[in-house]
Amino acid sequence: LTDEALKYLEKNQDNSNDDEKRIAKVLINKLIGDKAILKRGQEDLVFEIIDIAYC
């Protein structure tokens, strides 16, 4: 899911700078990484968070 989320981020945020992408990557990893906050089935929240962060 991390790669999927990053592809989504890159596709929808071509004008974002590298720091924003790096921060988003860290947040995504925290949300769905090894010690994930989110459980399976909550992946949509990642995309909602990305949308909120970049609107």
Distance bins in CASP14 RR format, pairs under 12 A and 6 or more apart:
PFRMAT RR
TARGET T0000
AUTHOR 0000-0000-0000
RMODE 2
METHOD distances of the structure
MODEL  1
1 7 0 0 0 0 0 1 0 0 0 0 0
1 8 0 0 0 0 0 1 0 0 0 0 0
1 28 0 0 0 0 1 0 0 0 0 0 0
1 29 0 0 0 0 0 1 0 0 0 0 0
1 31 0 0 0 0 1 0 0 0 0 0 0
1 32 1 0 1 0 0 0 0 0 0 0 0
1 33 0 0 0 0 1 0 0 0 0 0 0
1 36 0 0 0 0 1 0 0 0 0 0 0
1 38 0 0 0 0 1 0 0 0 0 0 0
1 39 0 0 0 0 0 1 0 0 0 0 0
1 40 0 0 0 0 1 0 0 0 0 0 0
1 41 0 0 0 0 1 0 0 0 0 0 0
1 42 0 0 0 0 0 1 0 0 0 0 0
1 43 1 0 1 0 0 0 0 0 0 0 0
1 44 0 0 0 0 0 1 0 0 0 0 0
1 45 0 0 0 0 0 1 0 0 0 0 0
1 46 1 0 0 1 0 0 0 0 0 0 0
1 47 0 0 0 0 0 1 0 0 0 0 0
2 8 0 0 0 0 0 1 0 0 0 0 0
2 9 0 0 0 0 0 1 0 0 0 0 0
2 24 0 0 0 0 0 1 0 0 0 0 0
2 25 0 0 0 0 1 0 0 0 0 0 0
2 26 0 0 0 0 0 1 0 0 0 0 0
2 27 0 0 0 0 0 1 0 0 0 0 0
2 28 1 0 1 0 0 0 0 0 0 0 0
2 29 1 0 0 1 0 0 0 0 0 0 0
2 30 0 0 0 0 0 1 0 0 0 0 0
2 31 0 0 0 0 1 0 0 0 0 0 0
2 32 1 0 0 1 0 0 0 0 0 0 0
2 33 1 0 0 1 0 0 0 0 0 0 0
2 34 0 0 0 0 0 1 0 0 0 0 0
2 36 0 0 0 0 0 1 0 0 0 0 0
2 38 0 0 0 0 0 1 0 0 0 0 0
2 43 0 0 0 0 0 1 0 0 0 0 0
2 46 0 0 0 0 1 0 0 0 0 0 0
3 9 0 0 0 0 0 1 0 0 0 0 0
3 10 0 0 0 0 0 1 0 0 0 0 0
3 25 0 0 0 0 0 1 0 0 0 0 0
3 28 0 0 0 0 1 0 0 0 0 0 0
3 29 0 0 0 0 0 1 0 0 0 0 0
3 32 0 0 0 0 0 1 0 0 0 0 0
3 46 0 0 0 0 0 1 0 0 0 0 0
4 10 0 0 0 0 0 1 0 0 0 0 0
4 11 0 0 0 0 0 1 0 0 0 0 0
4 28 0 0 0 0 1 0 0 0 0 0 0
4 32 0 0 0 0 1 0 0 0 0 0 0
4 43 0 0 0 0 1 0 0 0 0 0 0
4 44 0 0 0 0 0 1 0 0 0 0 0
4 46 0 0 0 0 1 0 0 0 0 0 0
4 47 0 0 0 0 1 0 0 0 0 0 0
4 50 0 0 0 0 0 1 0 0 0 0 0
5 11 0 0 0 0 0 1 0 0 0 0 0
5 12 0 0 0 0 0 1 0 0 0 0 0
5 13 0 0 0 0 0 1 0 0 0 0 0
5 21 0 0 0 0 0 1 0 0 0 0 0
5 24 0 0 0 0 1 0 0 0 0 0 0
5 25 0 0 0 0 1 0 0 0 0 0 0
5 26 0 0 0 0 0 1 0 0 0 0 0
5 27 0 0 0 0 1 0 0 0 0 0 0
5 28 1 0 1 0 0 0 0 0 0 0 0
5 29 0 0 0 0 1 0 0 0 0 0 0
5 30 0 0 0 0 0 1 0 0 0 0 0
5 31 0 0 0 0 1 0 0 0 0 0 0
5 32 1 0 0 1 0 0 0 0 0 0 0
5 33 0 0 0 0 0 1 0 0 0 0 0
5 38 0 0 0 0 0 1 0 0 0 0 0
5 43 1 0 0 1 0 0 0 0 0 0 0
5 44 0 0 0 0 0 1 0 0 0 0 0
5 45 0 0 0 0 0 1 0 0 0 0 0
5 46 1 0 1 0 0 0 0 0 0 0 0
5 47 1 0 0 1 0 0 0 0 0 0 0
5 48 0 0 0 0 0 1 0 0 0 0 0
5 49 0 0 0 0 1 0 0 0 0 0 0
5 50 1 0 0 1 0 0 0 0 0 0 0
5 51 0 0 0 0 0 1 0 0 0 0 0
5 53 0 0 0 0 0 1 0 0 0 0 0
6 12 0 0 0 0 0 1 0 0 0 0 0
6 13 0 0 0 0 0 1 0 0 0 0 0
6 16 0 0 0 0 0 1 0 0 0 0 0
6 21 1 0 0 1 0 0 0 0 0 0 0
6 22 0 0 0 0 0 1 0 0 0 0 0
6 24 1 0 0 1 0 0 0 0 0 0 0
6 25 1 0 0 1 0 0 0 0 0 0 0
6 26 0 0 0 0 0 1 0 0 0 0 0
6 27 0 0 0 0 0 1 0 0 0 0 0
6 28 1 0 0 1 0 0 0 0 0 0 0
6 29 0 0 0 0 1 0 0 0 0 0 0
6 32 0 0 0 0 0 1 0 0 0 0 0
6 46 0 0 0 0 0 1 0 0 0 0 0
6 47 0 0 0 0 0 1 0 0 0 0 0
6 50 0 0 0 0 1 0 0 0 0 0 0
7 13 0 0 0 0 0 1 0 0 0 0 0
7 21 0 0 0 0 0 1 0 0 0 0 0
7 25 0 0 0 0 0 1 0 0 0 0 0
7 28 0 0 0 0 0 1 0 0 0 0 0
7 47 0 0 0 0 0 1 0 0 0 0 0
7 50 0 0 0 0 0 1 0 0 0 0 0
8 14 0 0 0 0 0 1 0 0 0 0 0
8 21 0 0 0 0 0 1 0 0 0 0 0
8 24 0 0 0 0 1 0 0 0 0 0 0
8 25 0 0 0 0 0 1 0 0 0 0 0
8 28 0 0 0 0 1 0 0 0 0 0 0
8 43 0 0 0 0 0 1 0 0 0 0 0
8 44 0 0 0 0 0 1 0 0 0 0 0
8 46 0 0 0 0 1 0 0 0 0 0 0
8 47 1 0 0 1 0 0 0 0 0 0 0
8 48 0 0 0 0 0 1 0 0 0 0 0
8 49 0 0 0 0 0 1 0 0 0 0 0
8 50 1 0 0 1 0 0 0 0 0 0 0
8 51 0 0 0 0 1 0 0 0 0 0 0
8 54 0 0 0 0 0 1 0 0 0 0 0
9 15 0 0 0 0 0 1 0 0 0 0 0
9 16 1 0 0 1 0 0 0 0 0 0 0
9 18 0 0 0 0 0 1 0 0 0 0 0
9 20 0 0 0 0 1 0 0 0 0 0 0
9 21 1 0 0 1 0 0 0 0 0 0 0
9 22 0 0 0 0 0 1 0 0 0 0 0
9 23 0 0 0 0 0 1 0 0 0 0 0
9 24 1 0 1 0 0 0 0 0 0 0 0
9 25 1 0 0 1 0 0 0 0 0 0 0
9 26 0 0 0 0 0 1 0 0 0 0 0
9 27 0 0 0 0 0 1 0 0 0 0 0
9 28 1 0 0 1 0 0 0 0 0 0 0
9 46 0 0 0 0 1 0 0 0 0 0 0
9 47 0 0 0 0 1 0 0 0 0 0 0
9 49 0 0 0 0 0 1 0 0 0 0 0
9 50 1 0 1 0 0 0 0 0 0 0 0
9 51 0 0 0 0 0 1 0 0 0 0 0
9 53 0 0 0 0 1 0 0 0 0 0 0
9 54 0 0 0 0 1 0 0 0 0 0 0
10 16 0 0 0 0 1 0 0 0 0 0 0
10 18 0 0 0 0 0 1 0 0 0 0 0
10 20 0 0 0 0 0 1 0 0 0 0 0
10 21 1 0 0 1 0 0 0 0 0 0 0
10 24 0 0 0 0 1 0 0 0 0 0 0
10 25 0 0 0 0 0 1 0 0 0 0 0
10 28 0 0 0 0 0 1 0 0 0 0 0
10 50 0 0 0 0 0 1 0 0 0 0 0
10 54 0 0 0 0 0 1 0 0 0 0 0
11 21 0 0 0 0 0 1 0 0 0 0 0
11 47 0 0 0 0 0 1 0 0 0 0 0
11 50 0 0 0 0 0 1 0 0 0 0 0
11 54 0 0 0 0 0 1 0 0 0 0 0
12 20 0 0 0 0 0 1 0 0 0 0 0
12 21 0 0 0 0 0 1 0 0 0 0 0
12 24 0 0 0 0 0 1 0 0 0 0 0
12 47 0 0 0 0 1 0 0 0 0 0 0
12 50 1 0 0 1 0 0 0 0 0 0 0
12 51 0 0 0 0 1 0 0 0 0 0 0
12 53 0 0 0 0 0 1 0 0 0 0 0
12 54 1 0 0 1 0 0 0 0 0 0 0
12 55 0 0 0 0 0 1 0 0 0 0 0
13 20 1 0 0 1 0 0 0 0 0 0 0
13 21 1 0 0 1 0 0 0 0 0 0 0
13 23 0 0 0 0 0 1 0 0 0 0 0
13 24 0 0 0 0 1 0 0 0 0 0 0
13 25 0 0 0 0 0 1 0 0 0 0 0
13 50 1 0 0 1 0 0 0 0 0 0 0
13 51 0 0 0 0 0 1 0 0 0 0 0
13 53 0 0 0 0 1 0 0 0 0 0 0
13 54 1 0 1 0 0 0 0 0 0 0 0
13 55 0 0 0 0 0 1 0 0 0 0 0
14 20 0 0 0 0 0 1 0 0 0 0 0
14 21 0 0 0 0 0 1 0 0 0 0 0
14 54 0 0 0 0 0 1 0 0 0 0 0
15 21 0 0 0 0 0 1 0 0 0 0 0
15 54 0 0 0 0 1 0 0 0 0 0 0
16 22 0 0 0 0 0 1 0 0 0 0 0
16 23 0 0 0 0 1 0 0 0 0 0 0
16 24 0 0 0 0 1 0 0 0 0 0 0
16 25 0 0 0 0 0 1 0 0 0 0 0
16 50 0 0 0 0 0 1 0 0 0 0 0
16 53 0 0 0 0 1 0 0 0 0 0 0
16 54 1 0 0 1 0 0 0 0 0 0 0
16 55 0 0 0 0 0 1 0 0 0 0 0
17 23 0 0 0 0 1 0 0 0 0 0 0
17 24 0 0 0 0 0 1 0 0 0 0 0
17 54 0 0 0 0 0 1 0 0 0 0 0
18 24 0 0 0 0 0 1 0 0 0 0 0
18 25 0 0 0 0 0 1 0 0 0 0 0
19 25 0 0 0 0 0 1 0 0 0 0 0
19 26 0 0 0 0 0 1 0 0 0 0 0
20 26 0 0 0 0 0 1 0 0 0 0 0
20 27 0 0 0 0 0 1 0 0 0 0 0
20 50 0 0 0 0 0 1 0 0 0 0 0
20 53 0 0 0 0 1 0 0 0 0 0 0
20 54 1 0 0 1 0 0 0 0 0 0 0
21 27 0 0 0 0 0 1 0 0 0 0 0
21 28 0 0 0 0 0 1 0 0 0 0 0
21 50 0 0 0 0 0 1 0 0 0 0 0
21 53 0 0 0 0 0 1 0 0 0 0 0
21 54 0 0 0 0 0 1 0 0 0 0 0
22 28 0 0 0 0 0 1 0 0 0 0 0
22 29 0 0 0 0 0 1 0 0 0 0 0
23 29 0 0 0 0 0 1 0 0 0 0 0
23 30 0 0 0 0 0 1 0 0 0 0 0
23 49 0 0 0 0 0 1 0 0 0 0 0
23 50 0 0 0 0 0 1 0 0 0 0 0
23 53 0 0 0 0 1 0 0 0 0 0 0
23 54 0 0 0 0 0 1 0 0 0 0 0
24 30 0 0 0 0 0 1 0 0 0 0 0
24 31 0 0 0 0 0 1 0 0 0 0 0
24 46 0 0 0 0 1 0 0 0 0 0 0
24 47 0 0 0 0 0 1 0 0 0 0 0
24 49 0 0 0 0 1 0 0 0 0 0 0
24 50 1 0 0 1 0 0 0 0 0 0 0
24 51 0 0 0 0 0 1 0 0 0 0 0
24 52 0 0 0 0 0 1 0 0 0 0 0
24 53 1 0 0 1 0 0 0 0 0 0 0
24 54 0 0 0 0 1 0 0 0 0 0 0
25 31 0 0 0 0 0 1 0 0 0 0 0
25 32 0 0 0 0 0 1 0 0 0 0 0
25 33 0 0 0 0 0 1 0 0 0 0 0
25 46 0 0 0 0 0 1 0 0 0 0 0
25 50 0 0 0 0 0 1 0 0 0 0 0
25 53 0 0 0 0 0 1 0 0 0 0 0
26 32 0 0 0 0 0 1 0 0 0 0 0
26 33 0 0 0 0 0 1 0 0 0 0 0
26 53 0 0 0 0 0 1 0 0 0 0 0
27 33 0 0 0 0 0 1 0 0 0 0 0
27 36 0 0 0 0 0 1 0 0 0 0 0
27 37 0 0 0 0 0 1 0 0 0 0 0
27 38 0 0 0 0 0 1 0 0 0 0 0
27 45 0 0 0 0 0 1 0 0 0 0 0
27 46 0 0 0 0 1 0 0 0 0 0 0
27 49 1 0 0 1 0 0 0 0 0 0 0
27 50 0 0 0 0 1 0 0 0 0 0 0
27 52 0 0 0 0 0 1 0 0 0 0 0
27 53 1 0 0 1 0 0 0 0 0 0 0
27 54 0 0 0 0 0 1 0 0 0 0 0
28 36 0 0 0 0 0 1 0 0 0 0 0
28 37 0 0 0 0 0 1 0 0 0 0 0
28 38 0 0 0 0 0 1 0 0 0 0 0
28 43 0 0 0 0 0 1 0 0 0 0 0
28 45 0 0 0 0 0 1 0 0 0 0 0
28 46 1 0 1 0 0 0 0 0 0 0 0
28 47 0 0 0 0 1 0 0 0 0 0 0
28 49 0 0 0 0 1 0 0 0 0 0 0
28 50 1 0 0 1 0 0 0 0 0 0 0
28 53 0 0 0 0 0 1 0 0 0 0 0
29 35 0 0 0 0 1 0 0 0 0 0 0
29 36 0 0 0 0 1 0 0 0 0 0 0
29 37 0 0 0 0 0 1 0 0 0 0 0
29 38 0 0 0 0 0 1 0 0 0 0 0
29 46 0 0 0 0 0 1 0 0 0 0 0
30 36 0 0 0 0 1 0 0 0 0 0 0
30 37 1 0 0 1 0 0 0 0 0 0 0
30 38 0 0 0 0 1 0 0 0 0 0 0
30 46 0 0 0 0 0 1 0 0 0 0 0
30 49 0 0 0 0 0 1 0 0 0 0 0
31 37 1 0 1 0 0 0 0 0 0 0 0
31 38 1 0 1 0 0 0 0 0 0 0 0
31 39 0 0 0 0 0 1 0 0 0 0 0
31 42 0 0 0 0 1 0 0 0 0 0 0
31 43 0 0 0 0 1 0 0 0 0 0 0
31 44 0 0 0 0 0 1 0 0 0 0 0
31 45 1 0 0 1 0 0 0 0 0 0 0
31 46 1 0 1 0 0 0 0 0 0 0 0
31 47 0 0 0 0 0 1 0 0 0 0 0
31 48 0 0 0 0 0 1 0 0 0 0 0
31 49 1 0 0 1 0 0 0 0 0 0 0
31 50 0 0 0 0 0 1 0 0 0 0 0
31 53 0 0 0 0 0 1 0 0 0 0 0
32 38 1 0 1 0 0 0 0 0 0 0 0
32 39 0 0 0 0 1 0 0 0 0 0 0
32 40 0 0 0 0 1 0 0 0 0 0 0
32 41 0 0 0 0 0 1 0 0 0 0 0
32 42 0 0 0 0 1 0 0 0 0 0 0
32 43 1 0 0 1 0 0 0 0 0 0 0
32 44 0 0 0 0 0 1 0 0 0 0 0
32 45 0 0 0 0 1 0 0 0 0 0 0
32 46 1 0 0 1 0 0 0 0 0 0 0
32 47 0 0 0 0 0 1 0 0 0 0 0
32 49 0 0 0 0 0 1 0 0 0 0 0
32 50 0 0 0 0 0 1 0 0 0 0 0
33 39 0 0 0 0 0 1 0 0 0 0 0
33 43 0 0 0 0 0 1 0 0 0 0 0
33 46 0 0 0 0 0 1 0 0 0 0 0
36 42 0 0 0 0 1 0 0 0 0 0 0
36 43 0 0 0 0 0 1 0 0 0 0 0
36 45 0 0 0 0 0 1 0 0 0 0 0
36 46 0 0 0 0 0 1 0 0 0 0 0
37 45 0 0 0 0 1 0 0 0 0 0 0
37 46 0 0 0 0 0 1 0 0 0 0 0
37 49 0 0 0 0 0 1 0 0 0 0 0
38 44 0 0 0 0 1 0 0 0 0 0 0
38 45 1 0 1 0 0 0 0 0 0 0 0
38 46 1 0 0 1 0 0 0 0 0 0 0
38 47 0 0 0 0 0 1 0 0 0 0 0
38 48 0 0 0 0 0 1 0 0 0 0 0
38 49 0 0 0 0 1 0 0 0 0 0 0
39 45 0 0 0 0 0 1 0 0 0 0 0
42 48 0 0 0 0 1 0 0 0 0 0 0
42 49 0 0 0 0 0 1 0 0 0 0 0
43 49 0 0 0 0 0 1 0 0 0 0 0
43 50 0 0 0 0 0 1 0 0 0 0 0
44 50 0 0 0 0 0 1 0 0 0 0 0
44 51 0 0 0 0 0 1 0 0 0 0 0
45 51 0 0 0 0 0 1 0 0 0 0 0
45 52 0 0 0 0 0 1 0 0 0 0 0
46 52 0 0 0 0 0 1 0 0 0 0 0
46 53 0 0 0 0 0 1 0 0 0 0 0
47 53 0 0 0 0 0 1 0 0 0 0 0
47 54 0 0 0 0 0 1 0 0 0 0 0
48 54 0 0 0 0 0 1 0 0 0 0 0
48 55 0 0 0 0 0 1 0 0 0 0 0
49 55 0 0 0 0 0 1 0 0 0 0 0
END
